[in-house]
Amino acid sequence: MAPNLAKSTLMLIRDMISSDELTISEMAAAAGCSKRAITRIQSNLRLFGSIKAPLSKLDSHGASLPLCWKLYASIYSKNRIYTFMR
């Protein structure tokens, strides 16, 4: 996995994007990064107004777990009712 870009490099890329004078390939060569990194930063600027996307409100498991349990409980309780009604 590639290392994170330095803050100074991110600022340089932001300034080059806002100047709108260079192509993506020229910006990538000047900053020493990939064209995909330039495209991602452009997208973040357009969507969020900053070079980095905001942190996700949900962590990998913790916030979704209660929802999963509620769904499981509702399915289980419905199935249980149906098995007793047969």
N, CA, C and O atoms as CSV, one atom per row, in Angstrom:
chain,resi,resn,atom,element,x,y,z
A,1,MET,N,N,0.839,-1.175,0.000
A,1,MET,CA,C,0.000,0.000,0.000
A,1,MET,C,C,0.882,1.237,0.000
A,1,MET,O,O,1.898,1.287,0.694
A,2,ALA,N,N,0.493,2.223,-0.774
A,2,ALA,CA,C,1.291,3.437,-0.901
A,2,ALA,C,C,1.187,4.278,0.378
A,2,ALA,O,O,0.146,4.289,1.035
A,3,PRO,N,N,2.260,4.972,0.721
A,3,PRO,CA,C,2.203,5.823,1.914
A,3,PRO,C,C,1.332,7.049,1.663
A,3,PRO,O,O,1.112,7.446,0.519
A,4,ASN,N,N,0.841,7.637,2.744
A,4,ASN,CA,C,0.046,8.854,2.628
A,4,ASN,C,C,0.910,9.988,2.094
A,4,ASN,O,O,2.113,10.045,2.351
A,5,LEU,N,N,0.280,10.886,1.350
A,5,LEU,CA,C,1.007,12.045,0.832
A,5,LEU,C,C,1.250,13.043,1.958
A,5,LEU,O,O,0.434,13.185,2.868
A,6,ALA,N,N,2.380,13.724,1.879
A,6,ALA,CA,C,2.709,14.740,2.880
A,6,ALA,C,C,1.732,15.906,2.765
A,6,ALA,O,O,1.174,16.160,1.697
A,7,LYS,N,N,1.535,16.599,3.862
A,7,LYS,CA,C,0.600,17.721,3.882
A,7,LYS,C,C,1.011,18.792,2.870
A,7,LYS,O,O,0.161,19.388,2.208
A,8,SER,N,N,2.318,19.029,2.757
A,8,SER,CA,C,2.788,20.033,1.795
A,8,SER,C,C,2.458,19.616,0.360
A,8,SER,O,O,2.126,20.459,-0.473
A,9,THR,N,N,2.549,18.319,0.076
A,9,THR,CA,C,2.207,17.817,-1.260
A,9,THR,C,C,0.713,17.964,-1.520
A,9,THR,O,O,0.302,18.321,-2.624
A,10,LEU,N,N,-0.099,17.688,-0.503
A,10,LEU,CA,C,-1.542,17.847,-0.650
A,10,LEU,C,C,-1.918,19.306,-0.921
A,10,LEU,O,O,-2.799,19.589,-1.733
A,11,MET,N,N,-1.245,20.220,-0.238
A,11,MET,CA,C,-1.509,21.646,-0.461
A,11,MET,C,C,-1.085,22.062,-1.876
A,11,MET,O,O,-1.770,22.847,-2.531
A,12,LEU,N,N,0.052,21.526,-2.339
A,12,LEU,CA,C,0.520,21.802,-3.692
A,12,LEU,C,C,-0.503,21.309,-4.710
A,12,LEU,O,O,-0.832,22.021,-5.659
A,13,ILE,N,N,-1.001,20.101,-4.518
A,13,ILE,CA,C,-2.005,19.545,-5.424
A,13,ILE,C,C,-3.273,20.386,-5.405
A,13,ILE,O,O,-3.840,20.680,-6.458
A,14,ARG,N,N,-3.722,20.777,-4.210
A,14,ARG,CA,C,-4.921,21.616,-4.099
A,14,ARG,C,C,-4.749,22.910,-4.872
A,14,ARG,O,O,-5.661,23.340,-5.580
A,15,ASP,N,N,-3.574,23.538,-4.741
A,15,ASP,CA,C,-3.317,24.791,-5.453
A,15,ASP,C,C,-3.273,24.579,-6.964
A,15,ASP,O,O,-3.771,25.412,-7.721
A,16,MET,N,N,-2.677,23.466,-7.409
A,16,MET,CA,C,-2.623,23.190,-8.843
A,16,MET,C,C,-4.020,22.918,-9.398
A,16,MET,O,O,-4.336,23.329,-10.515
A,17,ILE,N,N,-4.853,22.229,-8.624
A,17,ILE,CA,C,-6.224,21.966,-9.070
A,17,ILE,C,C,-7.009,23.258,-9.171
A,17,ILE,O,O,-7.733,23.472,-10.143
A,18,SER,N,N,-6.872,24.120,-8.176
A,18,SER,CA,C,-7.631,25.368,-8.178
A,18,SER,C,C,-7.157,26.328,-9.270
A,18,SER,O,O,-7.943,27.139,-9.758
A,19,SER,N,N,-5.874,26.246,-9.661
A,19,SER,CA,C,-5.382,27.121,-10.726
A,19,SER,C,C,-5.942,26.706,-12.083
A,19,SER,O,O,-6.085,27.541,-12.976
A,20,ASP,N,N,-6.262,25.412,-12.245
A,20,ASP,CA,C,-6.879,24.882,-13.465
A,20,ASP,C,C,-6.035,25.155,-14.719
A,20,ASP,O,O,-6.580,25.385,-15.799
A,21,GLU,N,N,-4.706,25.128,-14.570
A,21,GLU,CA,C,-3.815,25.371,-15.701
A,21,GLU,C,C,-3.140,24.103,-16.213
A,21,GLU,O,O,-2.695,24.062,-17.360
A,22,LEU,N,N,-3.060,23.068,-15.375
A,22,LEU,CA,C,-2.349,21.845,-15.741
A,22,LEU,C,C,-3.319,20.681,-15.937
A,22,LEU,O,O,-4.421,20.671,-15.390
A,23,THR,N,N,-2.888,19.716,-16.717
A,23,THR,CA,C,-3.677,18.491,-16.856
A,23,THR,C,C,-3.408,17.598,-15.643
A,23,THR,O,O,-2.499,17.860,-14.855
A,24,ILE,N,N,-4.200,16.558,-15.508
A,24,ILE,CA,C,-4.030,15.632,-14.386
A,24,ILE,C,C,-2.663,14.963,-14.456
A,24,ILE,O,O,-2.007,14.786,-13.430
A,25,SER,N,N,-2.230,14.592,-15.650
A,25,SER,CA,C,-0.920,13.944,-15.805
A,25,SER,C,C,0.211,14.885,-15.406
A,25,SER,O,O,1.168,14.464,-14.755
A,26,GLU,N,N,0.108,16.148,-15.789
A,26,GLU,CA,C,1.138,17.133,-15.428
A,26,GLU,C,C,1.163,17.368,-13.923
A,26,GLU,O,O,2.232,17.494,-13.324
A,27,MET,N,N,-0.022,17.428,-13.314
A,27,MET,CA,C,-0.081,17.617,-11.853
A,27,MET,C,C,0.534,16.425,-11.129
A,27,MET,O,O,1.271,16.599,-10.158
A,28,ALA,N,N,0.233,15.217,-11.597
A,28,ALA,CA,C,0.762,14.009,-10.967
A,28,ALA,C,C,2.279,13.967,-11.078
A,28,ALA,O,O,2.961,13.593,-10.124
A,29,ALA,N,N,2.809,14.349,-12.234
A,29,ALA,CA,C,4.262,14.359,-12.420
A,29,ALA,C,C,4.915,15.405,-11.523
A,29,ALA,O,O,5.963,15.144,-10.934
A,30,ALA,N,N,4.313,16.578,-11.414
A,30,ALA,CA,C,4.876,17.651,-10.588
A,30,ALA,C,C,4.836,17.305,-9.104
A,30,ALA,O,O,5.758,17.640,-8.361
A,31,ALA,N,N,3.771,16.637,-8.672
A,31,ALA,CA,C,3.618,16.302,-7.256
A,31,ALA,C,C,4.284,14.979,-6.895
A,31,ALA,O,O,4.482,14.687,-5.715
A,32,GLY,N,N,4.628,14.186,-7.890
A,32,GLY,CA,C,5.250,12.889,-7.622
A,32,GLY,C,C,4.275,11.873,-7.076
A,32,GLY,O,O,4.614,11.100,-6.180
A,33,CYS,N,N,3.062,11.869,-7.612
A,33,CYS,CA,C,2.051,10.905,-7.180
A,33,CYS,C,C,1.325,10.365,-8.404
A,33,CYS,O,O,1.674,10.703,-9.535
A,34,SER,N,N,0.328,9.538,-8.186
A,34,SER,CA,C,-0.407,8.938,-9.296
A,34,SER,C,C,-1.520,9.859,-9.785
A,34,SER,O,O,-1.951,10.777,-9.087
A,35,LYS,N,N,-1.969,9.585,-11.001
A,35,LYS,CA,C,-3.101,10.340,-11.543
A,35,LYS,C,C,-4.357,10.054,-10.725
A,35,LYS,O,O,-5.217,10.921,-10.570
A,36,ARG,N,N,-4.456,8.837,-10.205
A,36,ARG,CA,C,-5.611,8.471,-9.377
A,36,ARG,C,C,-5.668,9.314,-8.106
A,36,ARG,O,O,-6.754,9.679,-7.656
A,37,ALA,N,N,-4.520,9.624,-7.527
A,37,ALA,CA,C,-4.489,10.463,-6.325
A,37,ALA,C,C,-5.009,11.868,-6.643
A,37,ALA,O,O,-5.747,12.456,-5.852
A,38,ILE,N,N,-4.622,12.397,-7.797
A,38,ILE,CA,C,-5.094,13.727,-8.208
A,38,ILE,C,C,-6.605,13.693,-8.411
A,38,ILE,O,O,-7.316,14.591,-7.961
A,39,THR,N,N,-7.092,12.662,-9.084
A,39,THR,CA,C,-8.528,12.528,-9.332
A,39,THR,C,C,-9.304,12.411,-8.032
A,39,THR,O,O,-10.369,13.011,-7.885
A,40,ARG,N,N,-8.774,11.635,-7.082
A,40,ARG,CA,C,-9.440,11.470,-5.785
A,40,ARG,C,C,-9.505,12.799,-5.030
A,40,ARG,O,O,-10.527,13.126,-4.427
A,41,ILE,N,N,-8.420,13.552,-5.067
A,41,ILE,CA,C,-8.397,14.842,-4.372
A,41,ILE,C,C,-9.351,15.823,-5.047
A,41,ILE,O,O,-10.029,16.592,-4.366
A,42,GLN,N,N,-9.410,15.804,-6.376
A,42,GLN,CA,C,-10.371,16.641,-7.096
A,42,GLN,C,C,-11.799,16.306,-6.676
A,42,GLN,O,O,-12.616,17.195,-6.439
A,43,SER,N,N,-12.082,15.023,-6.590
A,43,SER,CA,C,-13.409,14.580,-6.188
A,43,SER,C,C,-13.733,15.028,-4.762
A,43,SER,O,O,-14.836,15.504,-4.494
A,44,ASN,N,N,-12.772,14.876,-3.850
A,44,ASN,CA,C,-12.988,15.312,-2.467
A,44,ASN,C,C,-13.232,16.812,-2.389
A,44,ASN,O,O,-14.083,17.263,-1.624
A,45,LEU,N,N,-12.493,17.585,-3.174
A,45,LEU,CA,C,-12.704,19.032,-3.176
A,45,LEU,C,C,-14.102,19.378,-3.669
A,45,LEU,O,O,-14.769,20.254,-3.119
A,46,ARG,N,N,-14.531,18.688,-4.701
A,46,ARG,CA,C,-15.851,18.958,-5.271
A,46,ARG,C,C,-16.967,18.533,-4.311
A,46,ARG,O,O,-17.943,19.262,-4.136
A,47,LEU,N,N,-16.826,17.369,-3.695
A,47,LEU,CA,C,-17.886,16.841,-2.849
A,47,LEU,C,C,-17.904,17.412,-1.434
A,47,LEU,O,O,-18.967,17.707,-0.888
A,48,PHE,N,N,-16.706,17.565,-0.840
A,48,PHE,CA,C,-16.634,17.923,0.574
A,48,PHE,C,C,-16.008,19.288,0.839
A,48,PHE,O,O,-16.078,19.786,1.963
A,49,GLY,N,N,-15.395,19.905,-0.176
A,49,GLY,CA,C,-14.776,21.205,0.010
A,49,GLY,C,C,-13.408,21.141,0.672
A,49,GLY,O,O,-12.849,22.179,1.025
A,50,SER,N,N,-12.857,19.942,0.848
A,50,SER,CA,C,-11.521,19.799,1.413
A,50,SER,C,C,-10.804,18.663,0.691
A,50,SER,O,O,-11.424,17.889,-0.039
A,51,ILE,N,N,-9.494,18.570,0.901
A,51,ILE,CA,C,-8.715,17.571,0.175
A,51,ILE,C,C,-8.915,16.163,0.711
A,51,ILE,O,O,-8.591,15.192,0.028
A,52,LYS,N,N,-9.438,16.038,1.910
A,52,LYS,CA,C,-9.695,14.721,2.491
A,52,LYS,C,C,-11.179,14.588,2.800
A,52,LYS,O,O,-11.832,15.548,3.211
A,53,ALA,N,N,-11.692,13.398,2.599
A,53,ALA,CA,C,-13.091,13.125,2.917
A,53,ALA,C,C,-13.271,13.114,4.432
A,53,ALA,O,O,-12.336,12.775,5.158
A,54,PRO,N,N,-14.454,13.480,4.920
A,54,PRO,CA,C,-14.677,13.435,6.367
A,54,PRO,C,C,-14.662,11.999,6.877
A,54,PRO,O,O,-14.888,11.055,6.119
A,55,LEU,N,N,-14.395,11.849,8.152
A,55,LEU,CA,C,-14.400,10.519,8.752
A,55,LEU,C,C,-15.803,9.947,8.726
A,55,LEU,O,O,-16.791,10.672,8.833
A,56,SER,N,N,-15.870,8.662,8.585
A,56,SER,CA,C,-17.154,7.974,8.551
A,56,SER,C,C,-17.769,7.995,9.942
A,56,SER,O,O,-17.067,7.830,10.940
A,57,LYS,N,N,-19.067,8.197,10.006
A,57,LYS,CA,C,-19.759,8.202,11.295
A,57,LYS,C,C,-19.891,6.784,11.850
A,57,LYS,O,O,-19.966,6.599,13.065
A,58,LEU,N,N,-19.920,5.787,10.969
A,58,LEU,CA,C,-20.053,4.401,11.408
A,58,LEU,C,C,-18.684,3.749,11.438
A,58,LEU,O,O,-17.905,3.892,10.496
A,59,ASP,N,N,-18.392,3.047,12.496
A,59,ASP,CA,C,-17.163,2.269,12.500
A,59,ASP,C,C,-17.446,0.928,11.833
A,59,ASP,O,O,-18.563,0.679,11.380
A,60,SER,N,N,-16.450,0.081,11.776
A,60,SER,CA,C,-16.589,-1.134,10.978
A,60,SER,C,C,-17.704,-2.055,11.451
A,60,SER,O,O,-18.383,-2.653,10.616
A,61,HIS,N,N,-17.920,-2.193,12.755
A,61,HIS,CA,C,-18.945,-3.111,13.224
A,61,HIS,C,C,-19.880,-2.494,14.252
A,61,HIS,O,O,-21.071,-2.805,14.268
A,62,GLY,N,N,-19.369,-1.642,15.092
A,62,GLY,CA,C,-20.108,-1.208,16.272
A,62,GLY,C,C,-21.460,-0.599,16.006
A,62,GLY,O,O,-22.435,-0.976,16.656
A,63,ALA,N,N,-21.557,0.327,15.076
A,63,ALA,CA,C,-22.823,1.017,14.881
A,63,ALA,C,C,-23.835,0.175,14.124
A,63,ALA,O,O,-25.040,0.332,14.321
A,64,SER,N,N,-23.369,-0.710,13.268
A,64,SER,CA,C,-24.308,-1.517,12.497
A,64,SER,C,C,-24.783,-2.738,13.276
A,64,SER,O,O,-25.799,-3.333,12.918
A,65,LEU,N,N,-24.086,-3.116,14.311
A,65,LEU,CA,C,-24.438,-4.321,15.053
A,65,LEU,C,C,-25.825,-4.253,15.690
A,65,LEU,O,O,-26.583,-5.214,15.560
A,66,PRO,N,N,-26.196,-3.169,16.372
A,66,PRO,CA,C,-27.553,-3.132,16.940
A,66,PRO,C,C,-28.633,-3.259,15.875
A,66,PRO,O,O,-29.661,-3.895,16.111
A,67,LEU,N,N,-28.413,-2.663,14.706
A,67,LEU,CA,C,-29.377,-2.767,13.628
A,67,LEU,C,C,-29.515,-4.216,13.169
A,67,LEU,O,O,-30.624,-4.686,12.913
A,68,CYS,N,N,-28.401,-4.917,13.065
A,68,CYS,CA,C,-28.438,-6.327,12.671
A,68,CYS,C,C,-29.202,-7.152,13.693
A,68,CYS,O,O,-29.987,-8.025,13.324
A,69,TRP,N,N,-28.979,-6.883,14.970
A,69,TRP,CA,C,-29.674,-7.639,16.010
A,69,TRP,C,C,-31.166,-7.358,15.981
A,69,TRP,O,O,-31.974,-8.265,16.184
A,70,LYS,N,N,-31.541,-6.097,15.727
A,70,LYS,CA,C,-32.969,-5.766,15.643
A,70,LYS,C,C,-33.620,-6.498,14.467
A,70,LYS,O,O,-34.725,-7.029,14.585
A,71,LEU,N,N,-32.921,-6.515,13.341
A,71,LEU,CA,C,-33.439,-7.209,12.177
A,71,LEU,C,C,-33.564,-8.699,12.453
A,71,LEU,O,O,-34.585,-9.306,12.132
A,72,TYR,N,N,-32.545,-9.285,13.038
A,72,TYR,CA,C,-32.576,-10.708,13.380
A,72,TYR,C,C,-33.713,-11.000,14.349
A,72,TYR,O,O,-34.436,-11.983,14.184
A,73,ALA,N,N,-33.873,-10.155,15.353
A,73,ALA,CA,C,-34.923,-10.368,16.345
A,73,ALA,C,C,-36.308,-10.289,15.705
A,73,ALA,O,O,-37.195,-11.073,16.043
A,74,SER,N,N,-36.492,-9.350,14.786
A,74,SER,CA,C,-37.805,-9.224,14.160
A,74,SER,C,C,-38.096,-10.427,13.264
A,74,SER,O,O,-39.225,-10.916,13.238
A,75,ILE,N,N,-37.106,-10.902,12.540
A,75,ILE,CA,C,-37.298,-12.081,11.687
A,75,ILE,C,C,-37.563,-13.309,12.546
A,75,ILE,O,O,-38.453,-14.107,12.251
A,76,TYR,N,N,-36.780,-13.453,13.613
A,76,TYR,CA,C,-36.932,-14.607,14.495
A,76,TYR,C,C,-38.308,-14.608,15.143
A,76,TYR,O,O,-38.963,-15.647,15.223
A,77,SER,N,N,-38.742,-13.443,15.604
A,77,SER,CA,C,-40.034,-13.397,16.279
A,77,SER,C,C,-41.168,-13.677,15.296
A,77,SER,O,O,-42.153,-14.314,15.668
A,78,LYS,N,N,-41.053,-13.219,14.059
A,78,LYS,CA,C,-42.087,-13.510,13.068
A,78,LYS,C,C,-42.113,-14.995,12.741
A,78,LYS,O,O,-43.190,-15.583,12.633
A,79,ASN,N,N,-40.959,-15.605,12.583
A,79,ASN,CA,C,-40.897,-17.033,12.290
A,79,ASN,C,C,-41.443,-17.849,13.452
A,79,ASN,O,O,-42.104,-18.868,13.252
A,80,ARG,N,N,-41.165,-17.401,14.645
A,80,ARG,CA,C,-41.643,-18.113,15.826
A,80,ARG,C,C,-43.160,-18.074,15.898
A,80,ARG,O,O,-43.793,-19.069,16.249
A,81,ILE,N,N,-43.742,-16.937,15.568
A,81,ILE,CA,C,-45.202,-16.817,15.572
A,81,ILE,C,C,-45.789,-17.761,14.518
A,81,ILE,O,O,-46.770,-18.456,14.784
A,82,TYR,N,N,-45.208,-17.786,13.355
A,82,TYR,CA,C,-45.720,-18.625,12.280
A,82,TYR,C,C,-45.602,-20.109,12.621
A,82,TYR,O,O,-46.479,-20.891,12.254
A,83,THR,N,N,-44.546,-20.508,13.309
A,83,THR,CA,C,-44.404,-21.925,13.637
A,83,THR,C,C,-45.444,-22.340,14.682
A,83,THR,O,O,-45.910,-23.479,14.667
A,84,PHE,N,N,-45.811,-21.425,15.592
A,84,PHE,CA,C,-46.829,-21.765,16.569
A,84,PHE,C,C,-48.232,-21.731,15.976
A,84,PHE,O,O,-49.141,-22.384,16.487
A,85,MET,N,N,-48.407,-20.977,14.908
A,85,MET,CA,C,-49.730,-20.867,14.295
A,85,MET,C,C,-50.035,-22.060,13.384
A,85,MET,O,O,-51.199,-22.291,13.055
A,86,ARG,N,N,-49.037,-22.808,12.978
A,86,ARG,CA,C,-49.274,-23.930,12.057
A,86,ARG,C,C,-49.945,-25.077,12.717
A,86,ARG,O,O,-50.209,-26.092,12.072
